[in-house]
Amino acid sequence: MAASPSAGQIELIQQMLLENPHFKEGEHWRRSHVPAGGAIISQEDSEKGVYLLQSGWARVIGRMVVDGERSVAPGVCDLGPGEIFGEVVLFGEEQRTASVVAVTECNLWVFDGPLLMSFLEEHPDVGFKFLSLLMRSSIRRMRNTNKKVLSLFAWGLRAHQIEDR
């Protein structure tokens, strides 16, 4: 599996959020344990959690229809300790765009998305640091996805004997 953010990122988020007396367990966030093979997020679900993977490995899976009939669910990327995911709910996205399943036993912290965003707005010093971490994580995943897309594109060109001219 691919490398994930360092334990330092987990510690930083613990200090910024989980140990902050204004960001309360049971109200703003909760702990979650998901066994291997269990669903963490279901595609097209409308729940509003943002997740931080404390331990274990998870896989992002996107379900799509091929040739109008067949449904496939390829793995998009793997997530490891320190990864933040499900963040699209912070920016007005109503439905999940992919599913996430536990590859191994996973321990997570689940943040209530709307309450997290309110907290970040009320505490801009924490908000800036958290959103910076979130952007780095998103950019890392986007780069990996771009590599996969370009690889698939190149494969398609070769498979159809189309050359770049």
C-alpha positions in Angstrom: 0.0 0.0 0.0 1.1 3.6 -0.7 2.7 5.7 2.0 0.3 7.8 4.0 0.8 11.1 6.0 3.1 10.8 9.0 2.1 10.2 12.6 2.9 13.9 13.0 -0.3 14.8 11.1 -2.4 12.8 13.5 -0.7 14.4 16.5 -1.2 17.9 15.0 -4.9 17.3 14.5 -5.2 15.9 18.0 -3.6 19.1 19.3 -5.7 21.4 17.1 -9.1 19.7 17.5 -9.4 16.7 19.7 -7.6 18.3 22.7 -9.3 21.6 22.2 -11.9 22.2 25.0 -14.2 23.9 22.6 -14.3 20.9 20.2 -16.1 18.3 22.3 -16.2 14.5 21.9 -19.8 13.3 21.5 -20.8 16.7 20.1 -18.3 17.7 17.5 -16.6 14.4 17.0 -16.8 10.7 17.8 -14.6 7.6 17.7 -15.4 4.8 15.3 -14.1 1.3 14.8 -14.7 -0.5 11.5 -13.7 -4.2 11.0 -11.9 -5.3 7.9 -14.3 -5.4 5.0 -16.7 -3.0 6.7 -18.2 0.1 5.0 -17.0 3.5 6.2 -18.7 5.7 3.6 -21.3 4.6 1.0 -21.4 6.4 -2.4 -24.3 8.7 -2.8 -25.0 8.7 1.0 -25.9 12.1 2.4 -24.3 11.8 5.9 -22.1 14.7 6.8 -19.0 13.1 8.5 -15.4 14.0 7.8 -13.0 11.2 8.7 -9.5 11.0 10.0 -8.0 7.5 9.8 -6.1 6.9 13.1 -5.0 3.4 12.3 -5.6 0.8 9.6 -6.0 1.0 5.8 -9.1 1.8 3.8 -9.8 1.9 0.1 -11.8 4.5 -1.9 -14.1 2.7 -4.4 -16.1 4.4 -7.2 -19.0 2.5 -8.6 -19.9 3.2 -12.3 -21.8 1.7 -15.1 -20.0 0.4 -18.1 -21.6 -0.1 -21.5 -25.0 1.0 -20.0 -25.4 -2.4 -18.3 -22.5 -3.6 -16.2 -21.6 -2.1 -12.9 -18.0 -2.1 -11.8 -16.4 -0.7 -8.6 -12.7 -0.1 -9.1 -10.4 0.9 -6.3 -9.4 4.6 -6.7 -6.8 4.9 -4.0 -5.8 3.5 -0.6 -5.9 5.6 2.6 -3.6 5.0 5.5 -3.1 6.4 9.0 -3.3 10.2 9.1 -5.5 10.5 6.0 -8.4 12.9 6.1 -11.3 12.0 3.8 -15.0 12.7 3.2 -14.1 16.4 3.2 -16.4 17.3 0.3 -19.2 17.8 2.8 -17.4 20.8 4.1 -17.8 22.6 0.8 -21.5 22.1 0.1 -21.4 18.7 -1.6 -24.7 17.0 -0.8 -23.9 13.4 -1.7 -20.8 11.2 -1.4 -18.9 10.8 -4.7 -17.3 7.4 -3.7 -17.5 4.6 -1.2 -14.7 3.9 1.4 -14.3 0.4 2.8 -11.9 -0.8 5.5 -9.2 -3.0 4.0 -7.9 -3.8 7.5 -9.4 -3.1 10.9 -9.7 0.7 11.1 -9.9 3.2 14.0 -11.2 6.6 13.0 -12.2 9.9 14.3 -15.4 11.1 12.7 -16.0 14.9 12.7 -19.5 16.3 12.3 -18.9 18.3 9.0 -21.2 21.3 9.6 -20.0 21.7 13.2 -16.3 21.3 12.2 -16.7 24.0 9.5 -18.4 26.3 12.1 -15.6 25.6 14.6 -12.9 26.3 11.9 -14.6 29.6 11.0 -14.8 30.6 14.7 -11.2 29.7 15.3 -9.3 30.9 12.1 -5.9 30.1 13.5 -6.9 26.4 13.8 -9.0 26.7 10.6 -6.0 27.8 8.5 -3.8 25.0 9.8 -6.5 22.3 9.4 -7.5 23.5 5.9 -3.8 23.6 4.9 -3.4 19.9 6.0 -6.6 19.1 4.1 -5.3 20.8 0.9 -2.0 18.9 1.1 -3.9 15.6 1.5 -6.3 16.4 -1.4 -3.5 17.5 -3.7 -1.5 14.3 -2.9 -4.6 12.2 -3.8 -5.3 14.3 -6.9 -1.7 13.8 -8.1 -2.0 10.0 -7.7 -5.4 10.0 -9.5 -4.0 12.1 -12.3 -1.2 9.5 -12.7 -3.8 6.7 -12.9 -5.9 8.6 -15.4 -3.0 9.3 -17.7 -1.8 5.7 -17.4 -5.3 4.5 -18.4 -5.5 7.0 -21.2 -2.1 5.8 -22.6 -3.3 2.2 -22.3 -6.5 3.1 -24.3 -4.4 4.8 -27.0 -2.2 1.7 -27.3 -5.1 -0.7 -27.2 -6.8 1.1 -30.0 -3.6 1.6 -31.9 -3.9 5.4 -31.8 -0.7 7.3 -31.7 0.0 10.8 -30.5 0.6 12.9 -33.6 
